[in-house]
Amino acid sequence: LFGDLIARLGWRFPALIALMTLVGLSEGTSIALLLPLLSGIGFAPASNPGPAVAMLERGLALIGAVDTAGILAVIIAVATGQAALFILLNWWTARLGRRYQSQRQLELFGAFMRARWIFIVGRKSGELTNVIVTESERLGTAFTISLSIISTLVVMLIYFGLSLLIAWPVTLSLIAFVLLGALAMVRVYRMSYVAGRALAPLNAELQSTLSEQFAGIKILKATASENRAVARLDPLLRKLERANALATFLPAMVRGLLEFFALVGLSIVFALGNKGMEVGLGNVVVVVALFARLFPRVTTL
């Protein structure tokens, strides 16, 4: 799919990457600008602010934004530009995904029209229609998701670079906590996956059983076998009840455990950031904000 994506986009692919990079840089810059703002309202700066902070301060001084009001105006301007770029990127991505879908549908329809007679005779019209309508729509959705994955990877790399420049010890500590949390959650994820897979065959068995019972309902009533039919269905419904309860509970459990690990990790980072790592509180807050800004992008894929 990625090869087809690059081939069909042509010159639009590098243009999209450039736009994704601009979105990531503008997002990261708007958050990084909180550092001089926090310093201006009373947060003690770090003894070694790092190259990112020094570059931001030089840039702000160059445009004359040296006080709190000026820095705030710059943040609003950058955030406005970032919002406009983000909207443009999402509109263009959605448009390209739907165009890819329509092109595929037209190509499939043309291929079916030019197909050999034996191919047409051996297939139902509903099958061909389903391929053009349903399967092409899924392919278009997959195309859009692929673009979203590329966009998220680009933004992740930019955020990671900015975080390292602002406070590399805090960045590496947060990544270590994320990896430890992910390893701790592997077993729970597997349980959730198994519970989700169990639902499909149980639902199929329920549908098949109900169809059989309703198809023979006249015979069941004639032989007074209603109670036997209900008794046959009861254990299947209980299995489905347990599977549905487990499938509903496990994602909530995963979320609760992730929130626990996040709270513990942030507490440790805030406690050790200023003294143990010699990183200013403002730097820690900004790095945490970068990770928090990235979290929704990852979870929505």
Salt bridges, closest charged atoms under 4 A:
ASP4 OD1 - ARG8 NE 3.11
ASP4 OD2 - ARG104 NH2 2.86
GLU27 OE2 - ARG297 NH2 2.76
GLU107 OE1 - ARG8 NH2 2.99
GLU107 OE1 - ARG104 NH1 3.93
GLU135 OE2 - ARG138 NH1 3.40
GLU212 OE1 - ARG232 NH2 3.20
GLU226 OE2 - LYS221 NZ 3.83
ASP234 OD2 - ARG238 NE 3.17
GLU259 OE2 - ARG255 NE 3.30
